[in-house]
Amino acid sequence: MRRLHIATIFLGTVLLGSGCKKFLDVNQDPNNPMEVSEKLILPPVEVTVSTQVVGGYNGSNAAYWMQQLSQNQPSPGQETFRIFPVDVDNTWTFYIYPNILNNLRLMMNQARAAGHNEYMAIGKTLYAFNLAIATDVWGNVPSSEAMKLPEVSRPKYDSQESVYQQLQVLLDSAIYYAGQPKSAVVPGTDDFIYQGNMAKWKKLAYMLKARFYMRLTKAPGHTAAAQADLALAALANAFADNSDNAMVSYTGGAQAESPWFKNTEPGAGGVVMNKTFIDFLKNNNDPRLPIIATKDVDGGYTGRVPGATTIPDPTVLSQVNSFYAAADAPLFLATYTEALFIKAEATFIKSGAAAATPVYQAAIKAHMDMLKVDGAAAQAYINSRPALTAANGIKEIIYEKYVAGFLSIETYNDWRRTGYPQLQLPESPFVNYIPRRWPYPSNEILANPQPDQKVTTADRVWWDAK
C-alpha cells in the first residue's frame, strides 16, 4: 500500500493551482497552454480529494450535523448549524472546482490526446465523485459551462437532475476506458488510491453508480423500485470484499498526517464524541465502541450533549480513537461495507425483509472485519439485532449504515433521503432545523450571481423530496 508524503504533494497542489490560474488567464495564449504530465497532475488531485474534501469541511460538517462528533466550545458553532457563505468558500473556490475538477479536465484532455486509457478512467471516476459532492450539498451547480474561461466567465447552473444524469454518463465512460488495452504510459505509485489497478477502479465506478442510483429513491420522476433495480445491477460488478475499499493511506509523519488526526487534535477546537452516537453504541452493546471511541477519565464512554455548555475538563468525554484518528489512519472514500448496505436496502425495496436480512448482516460483518473486531463478538452482535420487518427494514439498515459510515459524508445524504438516524436538535441551535443543504459560497455569489443562490439552508435539493 503506497502511503502519502503530504508535504511533497501539497507543494504539487500549489504548483498546479498556480498553473491553472495561468491556464485560465485571459491573457494566456490559448494555442500554447501549459502542459503537466498526467503522472504529476493525479497525485495532488487525489490528496485534495481525500484531505481537503472528504476529510475536510464536508466530512467534519456531516459528523457534527449527524451528531457523531461534538465541539466542546461555546455555541453557536458548526454543530449548532451556524454556517455562512464564507464558511464554504474554500471547498468550492479552491478545492472542488479548480484543484480537482479543472485539473482532472486538464489531465483527461492530455490523456485522451495521448491514448492513455487508464488516466481517462481514473479522471472520469474522480470527476463524478467530486461533482456529486458539489451537487449534493449545493443543489444546482455549474457543470456544462464550468471551467471554460475566458469564453464563459459566468457559467450557468445546471439542474441537479441533469447533473445526476451526467454522473452516470461519466461513470459509464470510466468503465469503458478501464476495460481498454493497456496504454504505453500507465499510473502506478502516482495513484494513491489503487496504485494503478484498473480492475479496482472499475469496481469503484460501479460502486459509485449504485450509490448515485440509490440517492434518487425519492427524487421527482423516479421510483424506489426502479432505482433499486439499477443499483443491484451495478453492484453485481462492484466491490467484492474489503480489499476493494477505496482509501488513501498516510505516513503519519510531520505534514503527512491523516486529516482526521488534524481535525481532532486539541487545536481543532475540542472535538469529542457526541452523546447521540455514543449512547446508540452503548445501548446496543456494540463491540465497535472501544475501536471507534476512547474511554473517558472514569473508564467509561461519555459523549457530549450537542450545543451544551463547554466542559472545562474534556477528559471526562470520549474522543475519536486511533483507527480513525491516528496520524497514519487511512481515509476512506468508499467501502465494501457501504456497497453491502446499499445492496441490503435495494434488496429490501425489491424483495422484502427476508431477502435483505443476510445482506444486511453481511454488511455489519464486513465493517466488523474492517475494524478487526473479534469474530465471536461480531457474530453475537449481529445475532442481537432486531429482525428486519416490512415496518422497520429501512430504519435498521440505515442505522447500521450510520455506524459503519462513521465520519463519512454519506451519513448526511442518507439522513436527508430516509430521515434516519432520527435526531433531536442540539441545545441553543443557531437555526431551529437541521440544514438540508449548504449556502452558496460568498466568492461565487459575488463573481457569478445566479437566481439559484437565493435558497436558504432550509430548502431541499432536488432529490431530497418530502
C-alpha positions as CSV (number, residue, x, y, z in Angstrom):
1,M,0.0,0.0,0.0
2,R,1.5,3.3,-1.1
3,R,1.4,5.9,1.7
4,L,1.4,9.7,1.2
5,H,4.1,12.2,1.8
6,I,1.8,15.2,2.2
7,A,4.4,17.9,2.2
8,T,5.6,17.0,-1.3
9,I,2.0,16.5,-2.6
10,F,0.7,19.8,-1.3
11,L,3.6,21.6,-3.0
12,G,2.4,19.9,-6.1
13,T,-1.1,21.1,-5.4
14,V,0.1,24.7,-5.0
15,L,2.1,24.5,-8.3
16,L,-0.9,23.0,-10.1
17,G,-3.2,25.6,-8.6
18,S,-1.0,28.5,-9.8
19,G,-0.6,26.7,-13.1
20,C,-4.4,26.6,-13.5
21,K,-4.7,30.3,-12.8
22,K,-2.2,30.9,-15.6
23,F,-4.0,28.5,-17.9
24,L,-7.3,30.3,-17.2
25,D,-5.8,33.8,-17.6
26,V,-7.5,35.7,-20.4
27,N,-4.0,36.9,-21.5
28,Q,-2.7,33.4,-21.9
29,D,-2.1,32.3,-25.5
30,P,-4.7,29.5,-25.9
31,N,-2.6,27.9,-28.6
32,N,0.2,27.3,-26.1
33,P,-1.3,26.1,-22.9
34,M,0.9,24.9,-20.0
35,E,1.1,21.1,-20.0
36,V,1.8,18.9,-17.0
37,S,2.0,15.2,-17.3
38,E,-0.8,13.0,-16.0
39,K,1.6,11.5,-13.5
40,L,2.2,14.9,-11.9
41,I,-1.5,16.0,-12.0
42,L,-3.0,12.9,-10.4
43,P,-1.3,12.8,-7.0
44,P,-2.2,16.3,-5.8
45,V,-5.7,15.9,-7.1
46,E,-6.2,12.7,-5.1
47,V,-4.7,14.3,-2.0
48,T,-7.0,17.3,-2.3
49,V,-10.0,14.9,-2.6
50,S,-9.1,12.9,0.5
51,T,-7.6,15.6,2.7
52,Q,-9.4,18.7,1.8
53,V,-12.8,17.5,0.7
54,V,-13.8,14.1,2.1
55,G,-11.6,14.7,5.2
56,G,-12.2,18.4,5.2
57,Y,-15.2,20.7,5.9
58,N,-17.5,18.2,4.1
59,G,-16.6,15.3,6.4
60,S,-16.5,17.3,9.6
61,N,-19.7,19.1,8.9
62,A,-21.5,15.9,8.3
63,A,-20.1,14.4,11.5
64,Y,-21.3,17.4,13.6
65,W,-24.7,17.7,11.9
66,M,-25.3,13.9,12.2
67,Q,-24.2,14.0,15.8
68,Q,-21.3,11.6,15.6
69,L,-18.9,14.3,16.9
70,S,-19.3,17.4,19.1
71,Q,-17.4,20.6,19.6
72,N,-16.5,21.3,23.2
73,Q,-16.8,25.0,22.8
74,P,-19.4,27.8,23.3
75,S,-22.3,27.9,20.8
76,P,-23.1,28.9,18.2
77,G,-20.8,26.7,16.1
78,Q,-20.7,24.1,13.4
79,E,-22.7,21.5,15.4
80,T,-25.4,24.0,16.1
81,F,-25.9,24.8,12.4
82,R,-24.1,28.1,12.2
83,I,-23.0,28.1,8.5
84,F,-22.5,31.1,6.3
85,P,-21.4,31.5,2.7
86,V,-17.9,32.4,3.7
87,D,-17.6,29.1,5.5
88,V,-17.9,27.1,2.3
89,D,-15.7,29.3,0.1
90,N,-12.7,27.0,0.2
91,T,-14.5,23.9,-0.7
92,W,-15.9,25.4,-3.9
93,T,-13.4,28.1,-4.8
94,F,-10.1,26.4,-4.1
95,Y,-10.7,22.6,-3.9
96,I,-13.6,21.1,-5.9
97,Y,-13.6,23.4,-8.9
98,P,-10.0,24.5,-9.6
99,N,-7.8,22.0,-7.8
100,I,-9.9,18.9,-8.6
101,L,-12.3,19.3,-11.5
102,N,-10.3,21.6,-13.6
103,N,-7.0,19.7,-13.1
104,L,-8.9,16.5,-13.9
105,R,-10.1,18.1,-17.0
106,L,-6.6,19.0,-18.0
107,M,-5.4,15.5,-17.2
108,M,-8.1,13.9,-19.2
109,N,-7.6,16.2,-22.2
110,Q,-3.9,15.2,-22.3
111,A,-4.7,11.5,-21.7
112,R,-7.3,11.5,-24.5
113,A,-4.8,13.0,-26.9
114,A,-2.1,10.6,-25.9
115,G,-4.3,7.5,-25.7
116,H,-3.7,6.9,-22.0
117,N,-6.9,5.0,-21.2
118,E,-6.1,4.4,-17.6
119,Y,-5.8,8.1,-16.8
120,M,-9.1,8.7,-18.6
121,A,-10.8,6.0,-16.4
122,I,-9.4,7.4,-13.2
123,G,-10.1,11.0,-14.2
124,K,-13.8,10.4,-15.1
125,T,-14.3,8.4,-11.9
126,L,-12.9,11.1,-9.7
127,Y,-14.7,13.8,-11.6
128,A,-18.0,12.1,-11.0
129,F,-17.1,11.5,-7.3
130,N,-16.4,15.2,-6.7
131,L,-19.1,16.7,-8.9
132,A,-21.6,14.6,-6.9
133,I,-20.3,16.0,-3.6
134,A,-20.8,19.5,-5.0
135,T,-24.4,19.0,-6.2
136,D,-25.3,17.1,-3.1
137,V,-24.6,20.0,-0.8
138,W,-25.4,22.9,-3.1
139,G,-28.1,21.5,-5.5
140,N,-27.8,23.2,-8.9
141,V,-24.2,23.9,-9.8
142,P,-22.1,24.9,-12.8
143,S,-21.3,21.8,-14.9
144,S,-21.8,22.1,-18.7
145,E,-20.4,25.6,-18.8
146,A,-17.9,25.3,-15.9
147,M,-14.2,25.9,-16.4
148,K,-14.5,27.4,-19.8
149,L,-12.7,30.7,-19.2
150,P,-12.3,33.0,-21.0
151,E,-15.2,32.0,-23.3
152,V,-17.7,31.7,-20.3
153,S,-16.9,33.9,-17.4
154,R,-20.3,33.4,-15.6
155,P,-21.3,29.7,-16.2
156,K,-24.9,28.8,-15.8
157,Y,-26.1,26.5,-13.1
158,D,-27.2,23.1,-14.3
159,S,-30.2,21.5,-12.6
160,Q,-29.3,18.8,-10.1
161,E,-31.4,16.3,-12.2
162,S,-29.2,17.0,-15.2
163,V,-26.0,16.7,-13.1
164,Y,-27.1,13.3,-11.9
165,Q,-27.6,12.2,-15.4
166,Q,-24.1,13.4,-16.2
167,L,-22.7,11.4,-13.3
168,Q,-23.9,8.2,-14.8
169,V,-22.5,9.1,-18.2
170,L,-19.1,9.9,-16.7
171,L,-19.0,6.6,-14.8
172,D,-20.1,4.6,-17.9
173,S,-17.3,6.2,-19.8
174,A,-14.8,5.5,-16.9
175,I,-15.8,1.8,-17.1
176,Y,-15.3,1.8,-20.8
177,Y,-11.8,3.2,-20.6
178,A,-10.9,1.0,-17.6
179,G,-11.6,-2.0,-19.9
180,Q,-9.4,-0.8,-22.8
181,P,-6.0,-2.3,-23.7
182,K,-3.0,-1.2,-21.5
183,S,-1.5,2.1,-22.6
184,A,2.1,3.0,-23.1
185,V,2.0,5.2,-20.0
186,V,0.1,3.8,-17.0
187,P,-0.5,5.0,-13.5
188,G,1.4,3.3,-10.7
189,T,2.8,4.9,-7.5
190,D,1.3,8.2,-8.6
191,D,-2.2,6.7,-7.9
192,F,-2.5,6.8,-4.1
193,I,-5.9,5.1,-4.1
194,Y,-5.4,1.9,-6.1
195,Q,-1.8,2.2,-7.4
196,G,-3.0,1.9,-11.0
197,N,-5.1,-1.3,-10.5
198,M,-7.7,-0.7,-13.2
199,A,-9.8,-3.7,-12.1
200,K,-10.4,-1.9,-8.8
201,W,-11.0,1.4,-10.4
202,K,-13.7,-0.3,-12.5
203,K,-15.3,-1.7,-9.4
204,L,-15.3,1.7,-7.7
205,A,-17.0,3.2,-10.8
206,Y,-19.8,0.5,-10.5
207,M,-20.0,1.2,-6.7
208,L,-20.5,4.9,-7.3
209,K,-23.1,4.2,-9.9
210,A,-25.0,2.2,-7.3
211,R,-24.6,5.0,-4.7
212,F,-25.9,7.6,-7.0
213,Y,-28.8,5.4,-8.2
214,M,-30.0,4.9,-4.6
215,R,-29.7,8.7,-3.9
216,L,-32.7,9.1,-6.2
217,T,-35.1,6.7,-4.5
218,K,-37.4,9.7,-3.6
219,A,-36.4,12.1,-6.4
220,P,-39.2,13.5,-8.6
221,G,-39.8,11.3,-11.6
222,H,-38.1,8.3,-10.0
223,T,-39.3,5.3,-8.0
224,A,-37.5,3.4,-5.3
225,A,-38.1,0.1,-7.1
226,A,-36.6,1.3,-10.3
227,Q,-33.6,2.8,-8.6
228,A,-33.1,-0.4,-6.6
229,D,-33.0,-2.4,-9.8
230,L,-30.4,-0.1,-11.2
231,A,-28.3,-0.2,-8.1
232,L,-28.4,-4.0,-7.8
233,A,-27.3,-4.4,-11.4
234,A,-24.3,-2.0,-10.8
235,L,-23.4,-3.8,-7.6
236,A,-23.0,-7.1,-9.4
237,N,-19.8,-5.6,-10.8
238,A,-18.7,-3.6,-7.8
239,F,-16.7,-4.3,-4.6
240,A,-16.3,-8.0,-3.7
241,D,-14.6,-7.6,-0.2
242,N,-12.7,-5.2,2.0
243,S,-9.6,-5.4,-0.2
244,D,-11.5,-3.3,-2.8
245,N,-12.1,-0.4,-0.4
246,A,-11.2,3.0,-2.0
247,M,-8.9,4.7,0.5
248,V,-5.9,6.9,0.8
249,S,-3.2,6.0,3.3
250,Y,-1.0,8.5,5.2
251,T,2.6,8.0,6.6
252,G,1.8,9.9,9.8
253,G,5.0,11.9,9.8
254,A,5.2,15.7,10.0
255,Q,2.9,17.3,7.4
256,A,1.9,13.8,6.3
257,E,-0.8,13.2,8.9
258,S,-4.3,11.8,8.3
259,P,-6.9,14.6,8.0
260,W,-8.9,13.2,10.9
261,F,-5.8,13.3,13.1
262,K,-5.6,17.0,12.3
263,N,-9.3,17.5,12.6
264,T,-9.4,16.1,16.1
265,E,-6.2,17.3,17.7
266,P,-6.5,19.7,20.6
267,G,-6.0,22.8,18.5
268,A,-9.0,21.9,16.3
269,G,-11.5,23.2,18.9
270,G,-12.1,20.5,21.4
271,V,-13.5,17.8,19.2
272,V,-15.1,15.0,21.2
273,M,-17.7,12.2,20.7
274,N,-21.3,13.2,20.5
275,K,-23.7,11.8,23.1
276,T,-26.2,10.8,20.4
277,F,-23.7,8.5,18.7
278,I,-22.1,7.1,21.9
279,D,-25.4,6.3,23.5
280,F,-26.6,4.4,20.4
281,L,-23.4,2.3,20.5
282,K,-23.7,1.7,24.3
283,N,-27.3,0.8,24.2
284,N,-26.6,-1.8,21.6
285,N,-23.6,-3.2,23.4
286,D,-21.7,-2.6,20.2
287,P,-18.3,-4.2,20.2
288,R,-17.0,-1.5,17.8
289,L,-17.4,1.2,20.6
290,P,-13.8,0.8,22.0
291,I,-12.4,0.9,18.5
292,I,-14.3,4.0,17.5
293,A,-14.1,6.0,20.7
294,T,-11.6,6.3,23.6
295,K,-12.6,5.8,27.2
296,D,-13.3,8.8,29.4
297,V,-11.3,9.6,32.6
298,D,-13.6,7.3,34.6
299,G,-13.0,4.3,32.3
300,G,-16.4,4.5,30.5
301,Y,-17.7,6.1,27.4
302,T,-19.3,9.5,27.5
303,G,-20.4,11.8,24.7
304,R,-21.1,15.5,24.8
305,V,-24.6,16.8,24.6
306,P,-24.5,18.8,21.3
307,G,-24.7,22.6,21.9
308,A,-24.4,22.2,25.7
309,T,-22.2,24.4,27.9
310,T,-18.5,23.9,27.4
311,I,-17.0,21.3,29.8
312,P,-13.7,22.6,31.4
313,D,-12.1,19.1,31.6
314,P,-12.5,17.4,28.2
315,T,-11.0,14.1,29.7
316,V,-14.5,13.4,31.1
317,L,-15.6,12.8,27.5
318,S,-14.7,10.2,24.9
319,Q,-12.8,11.2,21.8
320,V,-12.2,9.6,18.4
321,N,-10.0,6.5,18.7
322,S,-6.9,5.7,16.7
323,F,-8.4,3.5,14.0
324,Y,-9.9,6.7,12.5
325,A,-7.8,9.5,14.1
326,A,-4.2,8.2,14.3
327,A,-1.7,10.2,12.4
328,D,-1.3,7.3,9.9
329,A,-5.0,6.4,9.8
330,P,-6.4,5.8,6.3
331,L,-9.1,8.0,4.8
332,F,-12.0,6.0,3.1
333,L,-13.7,7.3,0.0
334,A,-16.0,4.2,-0.5
335,T,-16.1,0.8,1.1
336,Y,-17.3,-2.7,0.6
337,T,-19.4,-2.2,3.7
338,E,-21.2,0.7,2.1
339,A,-21.8,-1.4,-1.0
340,L,-23.4,-4.1,1.0
341,F,-25.7,-1.7,2.9
342,I,-26.8,-0.3,-0.5
343,K,-27.4,-3.8,-1.7
344,A,-29.4,-4.6,1.5
345,E,-31.6,-1.5,1.1
346,A,-32.2,-2.2,-2.6
347,T,-32.9,-5.9,-1.9
348,F,-35.4,-4.8,0.9
349,I,-37.2,-2.5,-1.5
350,K,-37.4,-5.1,-4.3
351,S,-37.8,-8.4,-2.4
352,G,-38.6,-7.7,1.3
353,A,-37.1,-8.2,4.7
354,A,-36.3,-11.9,4.5
355,A,-34.3,-11.5,1.3
356,A,-32.5,-8.4,2.7
357,T,-31.6,-9.9,6.0
358,P,-28.5,-11.9,5.0
359,V,-27.1,-9.0,3.0
360,Y,-27.7,-6.6,5.9
361,Q,-25.9,-9.0,8.3
362,A,-23.0,-9.4,5.8
363,A,-22.7,-5.6,5.7
364,I,-22.4,-5.4,9.5
365,K,-19.8,-8.2,9.4
366,A,-17.8,-6.5,6.7
367,H,-17.4,-3.4,8.9
368,M,-16.6,-5.5,11.9
369,D,-13.9,-7.2,9.9
370,M,-12.6,-3.9,8.7
371,L,-12.2,-2.8,12.3
372,K,-10.8,-6.2,13.2
373,V,-13.5,-6.9,15.8
374,D,-13.3,-10.4,17.3
375,G,-15.3,-12.8,15.2
376,A,-17.3,-14.2,18.1
377,A,-18.2,-10.7,19.4
378,A,-19.2,-9.6,15.9
379,Q,-21.5,-12.6,15.4
380,A,-23.0,-12.1,18.9
381,Y,-23.8,-8.5,18.0
382,I,-25.3,-9.5,14.6
383,N,-27.5,-12.1,16.4
384,S,-28.7,-9.4,18.9
385,R,-30.0,-7.0,16.2
386,P,-33.8,-6.8,15.7
387,A,-35.1,-8.9,12.8
388,L,-35.9,-6.9,9.7
389,T,-39.6,-6.5,9.0
390,A,-41.6,-4.6,6.5
391,A,-42.1,-1.9,9.1
392,N,-38.5,-1.4,10.3
393,G,-36.3,-2.6,7.4
394,I,-35.1,0.8,6.1
395,K,-34.6,2.2,9.6
396,E,-32.5,-0.8,10.8
397,I,-30.4,-0.8,7.6
398,I,-29.7,2.9,7.7
399,Y,-28.9,3.0,11.4
400,E,-26.3,0.3,11.0
401,K,-25.0,2.1,7.9
402,Y,-24.8,5.2,10.0
403,V,-22.5,3.4,12.5
404,A,-20.4,1.9,9.7
405,G,-20.2,5.2,7.9
406,F,-18.6,7.0,10.9
407,L,-17.1,10.2,9.6
408,S,-18.4,9.7,6.1
409,I,-20.3,12.5,4.3
410,E,-22.7,9.7,3.1
411,T,-24.5,9.8,6.6
412,Y,-25.8,13.3,5.8
413,N,-27.1,12.2,2.4
414,D,-28.8,9.2,3.9
415,W,-30.4,11.3,6.6
416,R,-31.9,13.7,4.1
417,R,-33.1,10.8,1.9
418,T,-34.5,8.5,4.6
419,G,-35.0,10.5,7.8
420,Y,-32.6,8.2,9.6
421,P,-31.0,8.5,12.1
422,Q,-33.7,10.3,13.9
423,L,-32.1,13.3,15.6
424,Q,-33.1,15.9,18.1
425,L,-32.0,19.5,17.7
426,P,-28.9,20.4,19.8
427,E,-29.2,22.8,22.7
428,S,-29.2,26.5,21.6
429,P,-29.4,25.8,17.9
430,F,-28.4,28.7,15.5
431,V,-31.5,27.8,13.5
432,N,-34.4,25.6,14.6
433,Y,-33.9,22.9,12.0
434,I,-31.2,20.7,10.7
435,P,-30.0,22.3,7.5
436,R,-30.8,20.4,4.3
437,R,-28.1,22.0,2.2
438,W,-25.2,24.4,2.3
439,P,-25.4,28.1,1.4
440,Y,-23.7,29.0,-1.9
441,P,-20.2,30.4,-1.3
442,S,-19.7,34.1,-0.9
443,N,-17.0,34.3,-3.6
444,E,-19.3,32.6,-6.1
445,I,-22.2,34.9,-5.2
446,L,-20.0,37.9,-5.9
447,A,-18.4,36.6,-9.1
448,N,-21.2,34.7,-10.6
449,P,-24.6,35.8,-9.3
450,Q,-27.4,33.4,-10.2
451,P,-31.1,33.0,-9.2
452,D,-30.3,29.7,-7.6
453,Q,-28.3,31.4,-4.9
454,K,-31.4,32.8,-3.2
455,V,-32.1,29.4,-1.5
456,T,-31.7,29.0,2.3
457,T,-30.3,26.1,4.2
458,A,-33.9,25.1,5.0
459,D,-34.6,24.5,1.3
460,R,-34.3,20.9,0.0
461,V,-32.2,19.9,-3.0
462,W,-34.0,18.3,-5.9
463,W,-33.5,14.7,-4.9
464,D,-34.4,15.4,-1.2
465,A,-38.1,15.2,-1.8
466,K,-40.6,15.3,1.1
